[in-house]
Amino acid sequence: MDPTKRTIRKIDRDAQYFVAQALGHSSLSLSDYDMIHTVNHNPGITQEELRKKYSQDKSTIARRAAKLEKEGYIVRRPHPVDGRRKQLYITEKGAMLRDAKVEAESFFFQWLTEDLSEEELGQLCPLLERIQLRSRTERRAQFETLLARYQKRFRSIKKAGTFVPAFFASFFTSAPACPLPGPRPPAGRRYSRSAGRSSR
């Protein structure tokens, strides 16, 4: 059971929503900001490396990269050895946006903690640094140990006969996801699938 009740994740989500509104870039998603940040810290990173990092398909990464390039935040150049591959670099506009994002995040967390005393901050910050170090170390190891523990837990749940939701099982199987139900017709109307319209 998660003793934090996903509190860290909830705070991060609030911070990112604040950043998006503060910067006013309505055309950019949180994922777009993250890609700009990644390219800034990894000049020359390829789309294939981004695909592995984000665990997304090639077409999704290519679309996001093309969008950011079109809006002037990154530039894509052919790989010097393999011209079929694209290397990504941050532009001046992208670097300015990245810096503005960092500043907005810092502003949010400064506001978030301003009601804490020096003693409380002295207790909180070392604990956060310790947790962040543990997370970063495991990420750099490609979550090898954590994924093994997670999959072992899933197998034990399945072996015990406990009900496992389809969306959870889909991470370990190739079963297609269930489609979402469509909108219901207004009350008092019948919907004809063949005609594609509602009738009295």
Buried (B, 14 or more C-beta within 10 A) or exposed (E): EEEEEEEEEEEEEEBBEBBBEBBEBEEBBEEBBBBBBBBBEBEEBBBEBBBEBBEBEEEEBBEBBBBBBEBEBBBBEEEEEEEEBBBBBBBEEBBEBBEBBEEBBEBBEEEEEEEEEEEEEEEEEEEEEEEEEEEEEBEEEEEEEEEEEEEEEBEEEBEEEEEEEEEEEEEEEEEEEEEEEEEEEEEEEEBEEEEEEEEE
